[in-house]
Amino acid sequence: MRLFRRKKAKAEPSTPLEGVDLWTSWIVQCNALHPQHCAWSAKEKDVLHGMPNWLIDVERVCIVPAEPHYRYLTLSYVWGKLPFTQLNLKNLPTMQVDGAFSDTAVTLPKTITEAIEVVRSLGERFLWVDALCIVQDDVRTKEAQLQGMAAIYAKAYLTIVAAGGSDANHGLFGPETGSRGDKQTMYTTWARRGWTYQENLFSRRKLIFRARGVEWVCHCAEMDSLYIGLKEATDMKTESRCTVPTSVSGLIWRQFPDLTQFARLVFDYNQRELTKSSDVADPLKGIFTTLACFFPGGFLWGMPYMFFDITLLWQPKEPVQRREDGGHGHIPSWSWMGWQGKIDPESWIGGCEYIRKNGGQDPSRDSWRQNTPWHPILTSGKLQMDFKPVARWRGLETPLCNYQTPEILSTVFQYRDMIADQKGMVLLPPGWKRHKCKARDRELFDDQFKNPVEDLLRVGPKRYPAWYYTFDPEPSVSFWYPIPARYPPAQQPLAEQFPYLSCQTSRCWLRLSGQVRGKDHSARTVSLYTESRRWAGVIRLNQQADGEYNLAGTPCELIALSSGAVPNYELARHERYMEEYDWDVAEERRATAKAEPGGFQILYEFYNVMWIERGERDVAYRKAVGRVKKSIWDKLATECIDIVLG
């Protein structure tokens, strides 16, 4: 998107709606210059399902049943805690009567009444507002509308954003707050709220009302009433110069499951605020409904089924706080949704190995891949981080449920062995094509996966892939091997959300060291030791831990989640970076990357483990996730136990 050069501020309109000529000119220019980027397209009907049930008719001043051909605007705002009239089963008949909003029994907040005035001044007729267009006490229809929220905002002609103030009574043209931050959209209460996240993500065109000034944002341009006059409003980019945003919003329009972008979405959303912690999943239902078209299996508490064993290893980037369920249902501790705060996107890097080039960019240039050793390696000619799930999970509705649900399978690696295929597999999944690798691909492969471990172990020459693959809907992206993807994409119902998991896995008891490592506000890391004081691994704590209390000797009950491996030279190569930013890897480097007979001819093999604590009915809950050296775990973890994880 293009942000235009600031000019000397012009005088604000003497009355709020005097700016309507400027707003209208922005809409007209956007319609003329980039309709394909900033308007609803019928080709997206396969992935964006749903439409409003009700709309506000600003001429009749009441709600009316929505029709597919109606052009409507949406309102994105902060509710706050002040009570006002909402649509429910009891008042549904009376709210359809002409002039219903003028009834003394109907109390509407200033933001909604002013939004109605803006719609009318723009010459439009219909407005969608969640409080008045969703029957709040009809559980079935409300759930359907939540799942269709992405489509509701994506199909809107325009979204009006009330970015000023902290509740719905502030209004679009609220009083000047005197705070510089409130004049910048990113610092407003609206930009910090969880419910407004997907509204912002899916809205193609936004008219943003701040404490001072009005801003236009579409896929191709940004305009500001404080710095740009009517003349410059005609200077928007032409469609040939437009690009779909490269931010996390690009994930929504991807035609394949992109874990890298999904990790960024989680990072962004999980920092946002919610009035009720129990609502954590609801503001994302529209996103998950849309992404399920591309992520086979859908999502379980915000974690893609196809990447489940990878995403179960999520780590905090900074200390996070446990979300309380508020008595409205169990929020699982094993999901990132159970914790509020920054989730480290790099903790999922092991699941991103399938991408060769992303939109023409070499993966080796991605800072995530450069700054972490946890990328895949080559063993016996196969591309892998030697990642293998060791726990076979099933979902449970309650801790005592005996019903056997299907096993949760990480299907992303289904075709991974094709990387070593020298002749080429005859049968490819639908939509995939195979291409012969050239000399440049060897350089690219070496950049992405440094020094194949066969060289290190002297077990044979390097084995390069003979083929790379492309997916028809995303021709600019290439892959080292195919991955499961829906072709063509199709809407899928949301997967059942089991709050508990069960499995059978190995267990080991270790003790925490007394030294807590970390930098600035980053999540803290503690080493794990055996009873004989031998270093065994590291664990990154979810919550704050510093010199306030001594962790030395604390016993930890650990369960194995998956196994992995990385060459010790990789830890050495990244040691300088990790010393500054990633204390757990630095600790492992010091403890494991030691010269042995023959030099660095060893592989650091480990188990990904979870530190658990026990609750009622012996249900286990996540405390932290880390790694334990495989040779130590295999000696000490001699028992296999049944676990229910809540």
PECOR-V520310 format. One record per backbone hydrogen bond with DSSP energy under -1.0 kcal/mol. CO is the residue of the C=O (numbers start at 0). NH is the residue of the N-H. If there is no record, write none. Layout:
co=CO nh=NH
co=CO nh=NH
//
This chain:
co=1 nh=221
co=14 nh=17
co=15 nh=18
co=16 nh=19
co=18 nh=22
co=19 nh=23
co=20 nh=24
co=21 nh=25
co=22 nh=26
co=23 nh=27
co=24 nh=28
co=25 nh=29
co=26 nh=30
co=27 nh=31
co=28 nh=32
co=29 nh=33
co=32 nh=238
co=33 nh=37
co=34 nh=38
co=40 nh=43
co=41 nh=44
co=43 nh=46
co=43 nh=47
co=52 nh=65
co=54 nh=63
co=55 nh=126
co=56 nh=60
co=56 nh=61
co=59 nh=98
co=60 nh=100
co=61 nh=56
co=63 nh=54
co=66 nh=69
co=71 nh=156
co=72 nh=127
co=73 nh=159
co=75 nh=161
co=78 nh=167
co=86 nh=135
co=87 nh=91
co=90 nh=94
co=92 nh=95
co=93 nh=96
co=94 nh=62
co=96 nh=99
co=98 nh=101
co=99 nh=102
co=102 nh=105
co=106 nh=84
co=108 nh=112
co=109 nh=113
co=110 nh=114
co=111 nh=115
co=112 nh=116
co=113 nh=117
co=114 nh=118
co=115 nh=119
co=116 nh=120
co=117 nh=121
co=118 nh=123
co=119 nh=122
co=124 nh=57
co=125 nh=72
co=126 nh=55
co=127 nh=74
co=128 nh=132
co=129 nh=133
co=130 nh=86
co=134 nh=137
co=137 nh=141
co=138 nh=142
co=139 nh=143
co=140 nh=144
co=141 nh=145
co=142 nh=146
co=143 nh=147
co=145 nh=148
co=147 nh=151
co=148 nh=152
co=149 nh=153
co=150 nh=154
co=157 nh=73
co=158 nh=206
co=159 nh=75
co=160 nh=162
co=160 nh=208
co=166 nh=169
co=167 nh=110
co=179 nh=182
co=180 nh=183
co=181 nh=210
co=183 nh=186
co=184 nh=187
co=188 nh=191
co=191 nh=272
co=193 nh=196
co=195 nh=199
co=196 nh=200
co=197 nh=201
co=198 nh=202
co=204 nh=158
co=205 nh=216
co=206 nh=160
co=207 nh=214
co=208 nh=162
co=208 nh=163
co=212 nh=209
co=213 nh=224
co=214 nh=207
co=215 nh=222
co=216 nh=205
co=220 nh=217
co=222 nh=215
co=223 nh=226
co=223 nh=227
co=230 nh=233
co=231 nh=234
co=237 nh=240
co=238 nh=241
co=246 nh=249
co=247 nh=250
co=248 nh=251
co=250 nh=253
co=257 nh=261
co=258 nh=262
co=259 nh=263
co=260 nh=264
co=261 nh=265
co=262 nh=266
co=263 nh=267
co=264 nh=268
co=265 nh=269
co=268 nh=271
co=269 nh=340
co=272 nh=193
co=275 nh=278
co=276 nh=279
co=278 nh=282
co=280 nh=283
co=281 nh=284
co=283 nh=287
co=284 nh=288
co=285 nh=289
co=286 nh=290
co=287 nh=291
co=289 nh=292
co=290 nh=293
co=290 nh=294
co=294 nh=297
co=297 nh=304
co=302 nh=299
co=303 nh=306
co=304 nh=307
co=305 nh=411
co=306 nh=310
co=307 nh=311
co=309 nh=312
co=310 nh=313
co=314 nh=343
co=316 nh=522
co=320 nh=339
co=324 nh=327
co=334 nh=337
co=335 nh=338
co=337 nh=322
co=339 nh=320
co=341 nh=316
co=341 nh=317
co=343 nh=346
co=344 nh=347
co=345 nh=348
co=347 nh=350
co=348 nh=351
co=351 nh=354
co=353 nh=479
co=355 nh=362
co=356 nh=477
co=357 nh=360
co=360 nh=357
co=361 nh=364
co=362 nh=365
co=365 nh=369
co=366 nh=370
co=376 nh=383
co=378 nh=381
co=381 nh=378
co=383 nh=376
co=384 nh=564
co=387 nh=562
co=392 nh=407
co=393 nh=501
co=395 nh=499
co=397 nh=400
co=408 nh=410
co=410 nh=413
co=412 nh=415
co=414 nh=417
co=415 nh=418
co=416 nh=419
co=417 nh=420
co=428 nh=431
co=430 nh=471
co=432 nh=469
co=434 nh=467
co=438 nh=442
co=439 nh=443
co=440 nh=444
co=441 nh=445
co=442 nh=446
co=443 nh=447
co=444 nh=448
co=451 nh=454
co=452 nh=456
co=453 nh=457
co=453 nh=458
co=465 nh=436
co=467 nh=434
co=468 nh=478
co=469 nh=432
co=470 nh=473
co=473 nh=476
co=477 nh=355
co=477 nh=356
co=478 nh=468
co=495 nh=497
co=499 nh=395
co=500 nh=644
co=501 nh=393
co=502 nh=642
co=504 nh=640
co=505 nh=559
co=507 nh=557
co=509 nh=555
co=510 nh=528
co=511 nh=552
co=516 nh=524
co=518 nh=521
co=523 nh=540
co=524 nh=516
co=525 nh=538
co=526 nh=512
co=527 nh=535
co=527 nh=536
co=528 nh=510
co=529 nh=532
co=533 nh=529
co=535 nh=628
co=536 nh=527
co=537 nh=626
co=538 nh=525
co=541 nh=319
co=545 nh=548
co=550 nh=553
co=553 nh=511
co=555 nh=509
co=556 nh=611
co=557 nh=507
co=558 nh=609
co=560 nh=389
co=560 nh=390
co=561 nh=607
co=562 nh=387
co=563 nh=605
co=565 nh=603
co=566 nh=569
co=567 nh=571
co=568 nh=572
co=569 nh=573
co=571 nh=574
co=573 nh=577
co=574 nh=578
co=576 nh=580
co=577 nh=581
co=581 nh=585
co=582 nh=586
co=583 nh=587
co=584 nh=588
co=585 nh=589
co=586 nh=590
co=587 nh=591
co=588 nh=592
co=591 nh=593
co=595 nh=598
co=598 nh=600
co=601 nh=567
co=602 nh=604
co=603 nh=565
co=604 nh=629
co=605 nh=563
co=606 nh=627
co=607 nh=560
co=607 nh=561
co=608 nh=625
co=609 nh=558
co=610 nh=622
co=610 nh=623
co=612 nh=620
co=614 nh=617
co=615 nh=618
co=618 nh=614
co=619 nh=645
co=620 nh=612
co=623 nh=610
co=624 nh=539
co=625 nh=608
co=626 nh=537
co=627 nh=606
co=628 nh=632
co=629 nh=633
co=631 nh=635
co=632 nh=636
co=635 nh=637
co=638 nh=506
co=640 nh=504
co=642 nh=502
co=643 nh=619
co=644 nh=500
//
